[in-house]
Amino acid sequence: QVNLVESGGGSVQAGGSLTISCAVSGSPWGNDCMGWFRQTPGKEREGVAVIYTGDGSTWYADSVKGRFTISREKQDTVYLHMNNLTPEDTAMYYCAADSSSANCLSTRPLALSGYDYWGQGTQVTVSS
């Protein structure tokens, strides 16, 4: 059984930093295409950052470019390093994996469709 477990969420003041992590277990593939997504109540889930370890490519939503960094420092763990946080970054953050890597090989890696495994989410709250 494949499991994705996020951790590291919490509350931080605007301008602060936070790193959240996603541990993957039970996957028969190489966890090559993984991403972070976020959602606030009443809004659709949106792509934040994706990493493809096949060639080292990363993609970011415009709203987080220059502030967030996605990384794979271990085979089974993906991190999202978040700097200069703003209240608009407040959301539930979800980790997701694409077992076929098709999303990372497409023109829209931040799109939700195609990510077939999801974690339960970790809450990030930024206060002004």
GROMACS elastic network, one bead per residue, 0.5 to 0.9 nm:
[ bonds ]
;  ai    aj funct       b0    kb
    1    25     6  0.79468   500
    1    26     6  0.54232   500
    1    27     6  0.73288   500
    2    24     6  0.72942   500
    2    25     6  0.57577   500
    2    27     6  0.52083   500
    2    28     6  0.84177   500
    2   117     6  0.75464   500
    3    23     6  0.79645   500
    3    24     6  0.57381   500
    3    25     6  0.52727   500
    3    26     6  0.63954   500
    3    27     6  0.77292   500
    3   117     6  0.77790   500
    3   118     6  0.78957   500
    3   119     6  0.70522   500
    4    22     6  0.63225   500
    4    23     6  0.56369   500
    4    25     6  0.66416   500
    4    95     6  0.69992   500
    4    96     6  0.74372   500
    4    97     6  0.82859   500
    4   117     6  0.74178   500
    4   118     6  0.62456   500
    4   120     6  0.76016   500
    5    21     6  0.81216   500
    5    22     6  0.53679   500
    5    23     6  0.52222   500
    5    24     6  0.66431   500
    5    25     6  0.85808   500
    5    95     6  0.77711   500
    5   118     6  0.85870   500
    5   119     6  0.53626   500
    5   120     6  0.67191   500
    5   121     6  0.76739   500
    5   122     6  0.88484   500
    6     9     6  0.81826   500
    6    20     6  0.70635   500
    6    21     6  0.55467   500
    6    23     6  0.64688   500
    6    24     6  0.89995   500
    6    93     6  0.83003   500
    6    94     6  0.71910   500
    6    95     6  0.66639   500
    6   119     6  0.63813   500
    6   120     6  0.70310   500
    6   121     6  0.59360   500
    6   122     6  0.58763   500
    7    19     6  0.89444   500
    7    20     6  0.57369   500
    7    21     6  0.53915   500
    7    22     6  0.64606   500
    7    23     6  0.83204   500
    7   121     6  0.80690   500
    7   122     6  0.60525   500
    7   123     6  0.89335   500
    8    18     6  0.77216   500
    8    19     6  0.63262   500
    8    21     6  0.62230   500
    8    22     6  0.89208   500
    8   122     6  0.72327   500
    8   123     6  0.86430   500
    8   124     6  0.86538   500
    9    18     6  0.75564   500
    9    19     6  0.75831   500
    9    20     6  0.58702   500
    9    21     6  0.86090   500
    9    92     6  0.87195   500
    9    93     6  0.82171   500
    9   121     6  0.89159   500
    9   122     6  0.52448   500
    9   123     6  0.52099   500
    9   124     6  0.50404   500
    9   125     6  0.80360   500
   10    18     6  0.81082   500
   10   122     6  0.79905   500
   10   123     6  0.61813   500
   10   124     6  0.50756   500
   10   125     6  0.61604   500
   10   126     6  0.85101   500
   11    18     6  0.88341   500
   11   123     6  0.83018   500
   11   124     6  0.60301   500
   11   126     6  0.58266   500
   11   127     6  0.74570   500
   12    15     6  0.83704   500
   12    16     6  0.61393   500
   12    17     6  0.73191   500
   12    18     6  0.75492   500
   12    85     6  0.80789   500
   12   124     6  0.79116   500
   12   125     6  0.63422   500
   12   126     6  0.50094   500
   12   127     6  0.63626   500
   13    16     6  0.55814   500
   13    17     6  0.84661   500
   13    85     6  0.76303   500
   13    86     6  0.79137   500
   13    87     6  0.82870   500
   13   125     6  0.83089   500
   13   126     6  0.53287   500
   13   128     6  0.60537   500
   14    17     6  0.85365   500
   14    84     6  0.69050   500
   14    85     6  0.53230   500
   14    87     6  0.63983   500
   14   126     6  0.57418   500
   14   127     6  0.56489   500
   14   128     6  0.51905   500
   15    83     6  0.71395   500
   15    86     6  0.63216   500
   15   126     6  0.87498   500
   15   128     6  0.86828   500
   16    82     6  0.83782   500
   16    83     6  0.61884   500
   16    84     6  0.53583   500
   16    85     6  0.55588   500
   16    86     6  0.82059   500
   16   126     6  0.83880   500
   17    81     6  0.75856   500
   17    82     6  0.54255   500
   17    84     6  0.60774   500
   17    85     6  0.62465   500
   18    80     6  0.82930   500
   18    81     6  0.62049   500
   18    82     6  0.52051   500
   18    83     6  0.66639   500
   18    85     6  0.81573   500
   18   124     6  0.86079   500
   19    79     6  0.67844   500
   19    80     6  0.55613   500
   19    82     6  0.58323   500
   19    83     6  0.85459   500
   20    78     6  0.85147   500
   20    79     6  0.57249   500
   20    80     6  0.53215   500
   20    81     6  0.66536   500
   20    82     6  0.81199   500
   20    93     6  0.86899   500
   20   122     6  0.80487   500
   20   124     6  0.89574   500
   21    77     6  0.67235   500
   21    78     6  0.56485   500
   21    80     6  0.63273   500
   21    81     6  0.86575   500
   21    95     6  0.84088   500
   22    76     6  0.81599   500
   22    77     6  0.54096   500
   22    78     6  0.51038   500
   22    79     6  0.62901   500
   22    80     6  0.86008   500
   22    94     6  0.86630   500
   22    95     6  0.62295   500
   22    96     6  0.87643   500
   22   119     6  0.80060   500
   23    76     6  0.58172   500
   23    78     6  0.67133   500
   23    79     6  0.89158   500
   24    27     6  0.71126   500
   24    31     6  0.79746   500
   24    75     6  0.87106   500
   24    76     6  0.50957   500
   24    77     6  0.61455   500
   24    78     6  0.82697   500
   24    97     6  0.88266   500
   25    76     6  0.69301   500
   27    30     6  0.74842   500
   27    31     6  0.73590   500
   27    99     6  0.83192   500
   28    31     6  0.84801   500
   28    99     6  0.86543   500
   29    32     6  0.78093   500
   29    99     6  0.64813   500
   29   100     6  0.82898   500
   30    33     6  0.84179   500
   30    53     6  0.89981   500
   30    75     6  0.76344   500
   30    76     6  0.84651   500
   30    99     6  0.81586   500
   31    34     6  0.66030   500
   31    52     6  0.86799   500
   31    53     6  0.81796   500
   31    75     6  0.73116   500
   31    76     6  0.70640   500
   31    77     6  0.89828   500
   31    97     6  0.67772   500
   31    98     6  0.76234   500
   31    99     6  0.69005   500
   31   101     6  0.84235   500
   32    51     6  0.76079   500
   32    52     6  0.53422   500
   32    54     6  0.60548   500
   32    75     6  0.87502   500
   32    97     6  0.81921   500
   32    98     6  0.79305   500
   32    99     6  0.79243   500
   32   100     6  0.87331   500
   32   101     6  0.65928   500
   32   104     6  0.86538   500
   33    50     6  0.72334   500
   33    51     6  0.58847   500
   33    53     6  0.67468   500
   33    54     6  0.79713   500
   33    96     6  0.86926   500
   33    97     6  0.60586   500
   33    98     6  0.55105   500
   33    99     6  0.72513   500
   33   100     6  0.79589   500
   33   101     6  0.50819   500
   33   102     6  0.81510   500
   33   103     6  0.74342   500
   33   104     6  0.59209   500
   33   105     6  0.89919   500
   33   115     6  0.88426   500
   34    49     6  0.86428   500
   34    50     6  0.57216   500
   34    51     6  0.55911   500
   34    52     6  0.67118   500
   34    53     6  0.87329   500
   34    78     6  0.76247   500
   34    95     6  0.73887   500
   34    96     6  0.57101   500
   34    98     6  0.62009   500
   34    99     6  0.87484   500
   34   101     6  0.82896   500
   34   104     6  0.83253   500
   34   115     6  0.81672   500
   35    47     6  0.75986   500
   35    48     6  0.74815   500
   35    49     6  0.55424   500
   35    51     6  0.61290   500
   35    52     6  0.87385   500
   35    70     6  0.81143   500
   35    78     6  0.82105   500
   35    94     6  0.82944   500
   35    95     6  0.58160   500
   35    96     6  0.53265   500
   35    97     6  0.64802   500
   35    98     6  0.84539   500
   35   109     6  0.87038   500
   35   110     6  0.76820   500
   35   115     6  0.85640   500
   36    46     6  0.88341   500
   36    47     6  0.64083   500
   36    48     6  0.55020   500
   36    49     6  0.52605   500
   36    50     6  0.62946   500
   36    51     6  0.89864   500
   36    70     6  0.82022   500
   36    78     6  0.89317   500
   36    79     6  0.88050   500
   36    80     6  0.74748   500
   36    93     6  0.67498   500
   36    94     6  0.56345   500
   36    96     6  0.63037   500
   36   110     6  0.87365   500
   37    45     6  0.66129   500
   37    46     6  0.54719   500
   37    48     6  0.50184   500
   37    49     6  0.70222   500
   37    50     6  0.87158   500
   37    92     6  0.83424   500
   37    93     6  0.56641   500
   37    94     6  0.50567   500
   37    95     6  0.63372   500
   37    96     6  0.75316   500
   37   110     6  0.82980   500
   37   112     6  0.82123   500
   38    44     6  0.86260   500
   38    45     6  0.55211   500
   38    46     6  0.55313   500
   38    47     6  0.66308   500
   38    48     6  0.67291   500
   38    89     6  0.87357   500
   38    90     6  0.87978   500
   38    91     6  0.58546   500
   38    92     6  0.53991   500
   38    94     6  0.58188   500
   38    95     6  0.87046   500
   38   121     6  0.85155   500
   39    42     6  0.84722   500
   39    43     6  0.64359   500
   39    44     6  0.62084   500
   39    46     6  0.64067   500
   39    90     6  0.86939   500
   39    91     6  0.53532   500
   39    92     6  0.53265   500
   39    93     6  0.66355   500
   39    94     6  0.81121   500
   40    43     6  0.55533   500
   40    44     6  0.74809   500
   40    45     6  0.74547   500
   40    90     6  0.74150   500
   40    92     6  0.63534   500
   41    44     6  0.82486   500
   41    91     6  0.81787   500
   41    92     6  0.89301   500
   43    46     6  0.87180   500
   45   112     6  0.79122   500
   46    61     6  0.86352   500
   46   110     6  0.77489   500
   46   111     6  0.76430   500
   46   112     6  0.73375   500
   47    50     6  0.78299   500
   47    60     6  0.78542   500
   47    61     6  0.65962   500
   47   109     6  0.84784   500
   47   111     6  0.62644   500
   47   112     6  0.68175   500
   48    59     6  0.82035   500
   48    60     6  0.56990   500
   48    61     6  0.50831   500
   48    62     6  0.85454   500
   48    63     6  0.82567   500
   48    64     6  0.71279   500
   48    68     6  0.86607   500
   48    93     6  0.89524   500
   48   110     6  0.69830   500
   49    58     6  0.71566   500
   49    59     6  0.54945   500
   49    61     6  0.63772   500
   49    64     6  0.83694   500
   49    68     6  0.80076   500
   49    69     6  0.76952   500
   49    70     6  0.63456   500
   49    80     6  0.80602   500
   49   109     6  0.88285   500
   49   110     6  0.68399   500
   50    57     6  0.82714   500
   50    58     6  0.55492   500
   50    59     6  0.52120   500
   50    60     6  0.66654   500
   50    70     6  0.69434   500
   50   104     6  0.78057   500
   50   109     6  0.68197   500
   50   110     6  0.64653   500
   51    54     6  0.89853   500
   51    56     6  0.70050   500
   51    57     6  0.58779   500
   51    59     6  0.66401   500
   51    70     6  0.66292   500
   51    71     6  0.70973   500
   51    72     6  0.79525   500
   51    78     6  0.87596   500
   51   104     6  0.76366   500
   51   109     6  0.88813   500
   52    55     6  0.63494   500
   52    56     6  0.55701   500
   52    57     6  0.52212   500
   52    58     6  0.63242   500
   52    59     6  0.88778   500
   52   101     6  0.78576   500
   52   104     6  0.60251   500
   52   105     6  0.85852   500
   53    57     6  0.67522   500
   53    58     6  0.86025   500
   53    72     6  0.78303   500
   54    57     6  0.77499   500
   54   101     6  0.89982   500
   57   104     6  0.83866   500
   58    69     6  0.88103   500
   58    70     6  0.73913   500
   58    71     6  0.86770   500
   58   104     6  0.89128   500
   59    65     6  0.88241   500
   59    70     6  0.86898   500
   59   109     6  0.72863   500
   59   110     6  0.72822   500
   60    63     6  0.80987   500
   60    64     6  0.65810   500
   60    65     6  0.58248   500
   60    66     6  0.89684   500
   60    68     6  0.80212   500
   60    69     6  0.83473   500
   60    70     6  0.86417   500
   60   110     6  0.76263   500
   61    64     6  0.56451   500
   61    65     6  0.63279   500
   61   110     6  0.76229   500
   62    65     6  0.53348   500
   62    66     6  0.88810   500
   63    66     6  0.88859   500
   63    67     6  0.87124   500
   64    67     6  0.54009   500
   64    68     6  0.55913   500
   64    69     6  0.87007   500
   64    82     6  0.85239   500
   64    89     6  0.86627   500
   65    68     6  0.62057   500
   65    69     6  0.81835   500
   66    69     6  0.78201   500
   66    83     6  0.86477   500
   67    81     6  0.82485   500
   67    82     6  0.60793   500
   67    83     6  0.50717   500
   67    84     6  0.62040   500
   67    85     6  0.77346   500
   68    80     6  0.67289   500
   68    81     6  0.54987   500
   68    83     6  0.60430   500
   68    84     6  0.85884   500
   68    85     6  0.89446   500
   69    79     6  0.80505   500
   69    80     6  0.56944   500
   69    81     6  0.50430   500
   69    82     6  0.65943   500
   69    83     6  0.85489   500
   70    78     6  0.72197   500
   70    79     6  0.56475   500
   70    81     6  0.63124   500
   70    82     6  0.87929   500
   71    74     6  0.89518   500
   71    77     6  0.86552   500
   71    78     6  0.58203   500
   71    79     6  0.52416   500
   71    80     6  0.65717   500
   71    81     6  0.79669   500
   72    75     6  0.67467   500
   72    76     6  0.79514   500
   72    77     6  0.61124   500
   72    79     6  0.63293   500
   73    76     6  0.84657   500
   73    77     6  0.67293   500
   73    78     6  0.69366   500
   73    79     6  0.77048   500
   74    77     6  0.52844   500
   74    78     6  0.73701   500
   75    78     6  0.81184   500
   78    95     6  0.83504   500
   82    85     6  0.66520   500
   85    88     6  0.80886   500
   85    89     6  0.63890   500
   85    90     6  0.86624   500
   85   126     6  0.67778   500
   86    89     6  0.54954   500
   86    90     6  0.75687   500
   86   126     6  0.60666   500
   86   127     6  0.75462   500
   86   128     6  0.73769   500
   87    90     6  0.54989   500
   87   125     6  0.72941   500
   87   127     6  0.56404   500
   87   128     6  0.62045   500
   88    91     6  0.81304   500
   88   126     6  0.76834   500
   89   124     6  0.75927   500
   89   125     6  0.74744   500
   89   126     6  0.67316   500
   90    93     6  0.88914   500
   90   123     6  0.77855   500
   90   124     6  0.54128   500
   90   126     6  0.54100   500
   90   127     6  0.83246   500
   91   122     6  0.85306   500
   91   123     6  0.60509   500
   91   124     6  0.55655   500
   91   125     6  0.66008   500
   91   126     6  0.88311   500
   92   121     6  0.58953   500
   92   122     6  0.55349   500
   92   124     6  0.61100   500
   92   125     6  0.85041   500
   93   120     6  0.87742   500
   93   121     6  0.52334   500
   93   122     6  0.52559   500
   93   123     6  0.60681   500
   93   124     6  0.69845   500
   94   118     6  0.69023   500
   94   119     6  0.58577   500
   94   120     6  0.66259   500
   94   122     6  0.65962   500
   94   123     6  0.88824   500
   95   117     6  0.84174   500
   95   118     6  0.58645   500
   95   119     6  0.53917   500
   95   120     6  0.80159   500
   95   121     6  0.69249   500
   95   122     6  0.89058   500
   96   112     6  0.89099   500
   96   115     6  0.60303   500
   96   116     6  0.73158   500
   96   117     6  0.54828   500
   96   119     6  0.63756   500
   97   100     6  0.89276   500
   97   101     6  0.83305   500
   97   114     6  0.87341   500
   97   115     6  0.54126   500
   97   116     6  0.63101   500
   97   117     6  0.51789   500
   97   118     6  0.66048   500
   97   119     6  0.89634   500
   98   101     6  0.52214   500
   98   102     6  0.70894   500
   98   103     6  0.68693   500
   98   104     6  0.82208   500
   98   114     6  0.61997   500
   98   116     6  0.56243   500
   98   117     6  0.67655   500
   99   102     6  0.80948   500
   99   114     6  0.86017   500
   99   115     6  0.74263   500
   99   116     6  0.68685   500
   99   117     6  0.77886   500
  100   103     6  0.79192   500
  100   114     6  0.83549   500
  100   115     6  0.87787   500
  101   104     6  0.54003   500
  101   105     6  0.65182   500
  101   106     6  0.88941   500
  101   114     6  0.85424   500
  101   115     6  0.86752   500
  102   105     6  0.50897   500
  102   106     6  0.62105   500
  102   109     6  0.84028   500
  102   114     6  0.71765   500
  102   115     6  0.89133   500
  103   106     6  0.50729   500
  103   107     6  0.78067   500
  103   108     6  0.67341   500
  103   110     6  0.77408   500
  103   111     6  0.76132   500
  103   112     6  0.87662   500
  103   113     6  0.80212   500
  103   114     6  0.61752   500
  103   115     6  0.74649   500
  104   107     6  0.78786   500
  104   108     6  0.76936   500
  104   110     6  0.83988   500
  105   108     6  0.84229   500
  105   109     6  0.72934   500
  106   109     6  0.59919   500
  107   110     6  0.89403   500
  108   111     6  0.55916   500
  109   112     6  0.81906   500
  110   113     6  0.88682   500
  111   114     6  0.78456   500
  111   115     6  0.84933   500
  112   115     6  0.60892   500
  113   116     6  0.79573   500
  115   118     6  0.74742   500
  118   121     6  0.83229   500
  119   122     6  0.87283   500
